[in-house]
């Protein structure tokens, strides 16, 4: 009997437990880097599994290390994010959020429950594990760079040796059919940056704009010029997305204000383009300001790097899904996606793969409310699949790494 031969039946038995934990977490979402109640609930769920637990110092993270009985000095990492979004829930679920203005609209409650389920499966098989497993429960994924904080505090070396592989998983309330896994090698998701622009003009009466210096007109031209610039300065096969999501200026229809401002998200798919776009955004805004006779302050803030999967490990994920669940249960991701993810910081330091799991409750999944929507809903039943894949990836990755350690001439490249 192999180490994973009973995983299917065991994970099925864990389904109700994971569902109960997910609903409990969903009712009490917390936002950002400090999630004390969520941390407490997870510690309770992980108790008795024999993990070596370390709590974050600057953030309310949890790092759990499971020591394998056949350790060869190798370790793999599995990650779940913990934070919710500042969204007022309107999903209609019976376990809807009880916290005003906060919702697990991105499925992180499922991520936590799945990783707890995987920890339970793996802890029951610790004697046969060919290495150690690091469970990374991370706050602050939604723009707070919780992964960066955990890396700074040593999550990648929590088991002693630096982890040799890392895997993360994200559910989707649309886009992907229910229960289907998808990923791709190389760039999977874009980097994210923020553009903040303040235009300083000279206020006056709306009837006599020539006597003032209108910052709103200048800001409007900047916004349209930025859209044109990215289509003319960057290759369509290495695209840039600039979306202005916030604009402010003025308080009355007949008053020219002194200032106007706007903010944009900037998405790129390569490090070179991410570096090149900042100076060009600034140049466009400064050029338009000069033409309008106004001043402008431009701030370009890099946030998350692109999520880049190691090609070998993305293929490994596809192979494991196919073997464990069947050929029709894996859907190759054709193109990178413009969402961003701070698991990218882990993948900058460790070869591994991020992946998606369809969790839509609707047969018309393509038109279902998306992640981050106040109407987003997720199917509890996919959690057994997610927990099972977490466990299978850890077991099989450790076996492969252990074989490489024993027979270094038989190593298979993962670069």
N, C-alpha and C positions, 0 to 999 in steps of 0.2 A: 504494500500500500504506500503510495507516494504522499509527500507532505501535504499536497493540495487536494488529495482525492476526496476528502469529506467536506471541503469548503462550501460546495453548493448547498448541501443539506443544512450545514451549520448556519450559513448566512441567512437562509430562509427563516430559520427559527429566530434570528435577530431582528427580522423585519418589524414586528410590533414594538420592540424596544427602541429601535432607531426612530420610528414614527413618533412615539411618545416624546422622545428627547427633542426631535425637530419641532414639534408643536409647542413644547415648553419654551424653547429658545425663540420661536416665532412670536410668541405672545409678549416677550419682554426684550425687544431689540435695543441695542446700545450702539452709539455712533462714535467713530474716531479711534483713538489709541488707548483710551482708558475705559475698559469694559468690565468692571468689577463683578457684576452679577453674572455675566456670561462666563467669566473665568471660573467663578465659584461653581456654576452648574456643570461645567466641563470637568472640573477636578472631581466632583462627586461622581460623574459618569465614568471617569477613568480609575477611580479608586478600586483597589483590590486586583489590579492587573499586573502588579509588580514592575511598573515602569519607574525609571529614575526621573523624577520630575524636577524641573528647574523653572522658576517663574521669572518673568522679565523684570528688569530694574526700572527702566524708563517707560515701559509700556506693560499692559496686562496680558502678556503673552504666556503661553505654556509650551515648554519643550519637554517631551517625554522620550526617554531612551529605553528601548527593549533590547536586552542582551540575548543574543542567540547562543544556543548551546554548542554549535559547531563553528564558532567564530574563527575567521581567517584574517582578522584585522581589517575587515571592510565594513562599510556602513552605507545604507541608502536612506534617503529622506522622502517622507510623504507630507504634503502640506494641505491645510484647510484654513481659509480666512474666516474671521469671526464677526466683523462689523456689519452694521446695517446702514441704511440710507436715510437722509432727512426727507422722507416721503410720507404723506398721510395716506394710510392704507384704505383702499376701496375694493378689495378683492372679494369681499363677502364670505371669506372662509370662516368656519365656526371657531377657529383658533386665531382670529385676527389679532393684530397688534393691540396691546392695551396701553401703549405709550404714545401719547399724542405727538404727531409729527415725526414718527420714526417707524420704519418698516424694513423687514428683511425682503426687500424687493428684488434682490439679486441672487437669492438662493444660498447665501452663506450659511443659513441654518441647516440646509441639507448637507452642505460640505462638512460642517462640524459633526453632524450625526453619522455621516458615512465614514469619516475618519475614526470616530470612536468605535464604530462597528468593526472597521478593519483592525484597530488595535486589539479588540477583543478576540477576533479570529486568530491574529498572529500571536498573541500572548499565550493562547492555548497550544501553540505549536512551537514555543520558544526553544525547546530542546533540540529540534531538528533544523533550526534556522542556521544558514551558513554565514552568519554575520549579524550585525546590529542594525536596528531600525530607529531612525529619528522621526518622531511625530512633531510636526511644526504647526501649532495652533496660533495663528497670527492675527492680531487686531490691525485696524487701520489700513486696509487695502484700498478703500474708496478715496484715494487722493491723499492719504496721510503717510504713505511710505513706511508702513509697518514692517515690511520685509527688510528694508534697509536698517531699521532699528534692531531687528532680531539678528541680522547678520553681524552688525557691530557688536552685539552682546554675545556672539559666539555660537549661534545655532548650527553652523556648518561643521563645527568641531565638537559638538556636544557629546558625541560618543567616544571622543578621544582622537581617532584619526579623522581627517577631513572626509566628509561624505563623498562617495565615488559616483553616485547617481542621484537624481532628484526628479520627483513626479508630482504634478499638481493636476487637479480636475475641477471643472466648472460646469454647473448645470445651466440649461437654457430653457426658458419658458416658451420659446418659439425657435424658428430657423431650422432646427434639427428634429427629425422624427423621434417620437418617444422611445427611450431606451437605446437609441443608437449612439455610438461613440464616433468622434471625428477628431482628427488632428492632421498636421502636415510637418514635414521636415523644413529646416531653415526658418525664415521669418514667418511667424504665425499671426502676430498682432503688432500693431503700430506702436511707436513711441508716442508720448504725449508731452506737450509743452503748453505754456500759457502766455498769451500776449496781452499786456495791459497798456493802454494808451490814454493819456490825458492831453487834451487840446486846450491851450490857453489863448483866448482871444481878447476882445474888448467889447463889453456889453453896450447895448443901446436900444433905441426904439425900433420895433419891427417895421415901421413904415419907412425908415431911412437906413437901410443896411449898409450903405456906402460910408456912413459916418462911424460905423463900428468895425469890428473884425469878427465875423461870424464863425464861432468854433463848430457849430453844428453842421454847416455846409462843408467845412473842411473835413470833419470826421466822416461825413457821408461819402465824400470822394475818396478818402483813405480806405474805407471799407470796400468800395467797389474796385478800387485800384489793386488792393491786395488780392482779390479774387482773380483778376486778370493776370497779375504778375506770376502767380504760381503755375498758370497754364502755359506761360511763355518762357519760363526760366528753368523748368524741371521736366525731365523725361516722364512721359506718361506711364512708363513701365517701372518708375520709381517715384510714385506720386506723392503729392502733398495735399492735405486737407486743411483748410483754414475756415473755421465756422465761428462767426461772431454771435455770441450767445447773450451778451448784455450790452445795452446802450443806454446812456443817461445824459441829460442836458436840458436845462431850461425848466420853467415852471408855468409859463403863460404863453399864449399864442402870439402876443404882440410884443414880446420882450426878447431881445437877443441876449443870451447869457454870457457871462465871462468865460465859462469853461464847459466842455463836454468831454465825455469819456466813453470808452468801450473796451470790452474784453473778448478775447477769442481763444478757442482751443486750437492747437496746431498738431496735426498727426503726420508722422513720417515713418517710412519703413526701412530706412537704412541710416546708419550712424553718420555717414558723409552728408546726406541730405539734411539730417537733423542739425548738423553743425552749420551748414551753408544757409539755411533758411533764416536764421535769426538776424544776421546783418542785413539781408535783403528786406525783411519786414520793416526794420528800422529805417532803411534808406527810403523806402516808399513813403512812409509816414512823414519823414523829415522833408522829402521833396514836395509833397503836397502842402505841407505847412508853409514852406518857403513861398510857394505860389500864392497862397492865401494871405500871407502876411501875419500868420499866427505862430505861436510857439507850441512845441509838442514834447512830451516826455514819454519815452517808449521803454518798456521793461519786458524782456523775453526770458521766461523762467522755464528751464528744463525740469520736467517732472519724472516720468518713467521712461526707461529705454525700451526699445522694441523687444518683444518676446520672441526669442530665437531658439527654436528647438534643435537639439543635436540630431542630425539626420538618422544616425543609427538608432537612437533611442525612440524617435518618432516611428520608425519602422518596427522596432521592438514592441511598442504599444499596439500597433496594428496587428502584428503577428499574434500577440497574446490575446487580444480581443477575438480575433478570428478563431483561435484554437479553443478558447474557453466558451465563447458564446455562439460562434458560427460565422460563416463568411458574410452573411447578409447583415450582421450587426455592426460592421465598421463601414463608415462612409468617408472616403478620402476628402479632405478639405482642399478645394481647388485653388483658392486664392487666399492670401493673407487678409485679415480683417482689421478695420480701423479702431477697434476698441483697444484699450491699454490695460496693463496688468503688472503689479510690482513683483510677481513671481519671476519676472524678467531679470530681476537682480540676482536671484538664485541661479538662474540659467546662465548668467554671465560668469559665474564662479564654478558651476558644476555642470557636467554634461547631463542632459535629461530631456524631459518632454512635458509640455502642458497639453491638456486634451479637453474636449467638450463632451457633455452627455446630455442628450435630448431629454427633457422632463416636461414637455407640454402635456396638458390634460385634454387638449383639443385635437380632434382628427384633422382639422384645418390648422395645423400647427404654424404654417407660414404666416397666417393672419392673426395669430393669437397675440395678446398683449406681451410686449417684450420685457426682458429684464430691465429693471429700474422703473417700470410703470407701476402706478398705484393699483392697477388691476392685475398685476402679474400673479399667476398661480403655477404651482409646481406639483408634479405627481409624486407622492410619497413612495410609490412602488419602485421607482428607479433606484432608490437608495441601496437596495440589496445588490444591484448590479454595480453601483459605484464602489461599495465596500469590498465586494468580491474582486473587482479589478485592482483596487489599491493593494489588496493582500497578494494577489497573484503576481503583480509587478514586483513587489518587494521580494517575495520568495524566489522568483525566477531570476531577478537581477542579482540577488546575493549568490545564487548558485553559479551564475555565469562569472561574476567577479571572483568568487572563490576558486573556480576552475582556472581562471587566468593567473591567480596568485600561485597556485600549485604548479601550473605548467606555463611559465611566461613565454615559451616559444609558440604557444597556441593562442596568443591573444588576438582578439578581433578588434580592429580599430573602432573607436567611437568618436572620432573627430571629423 
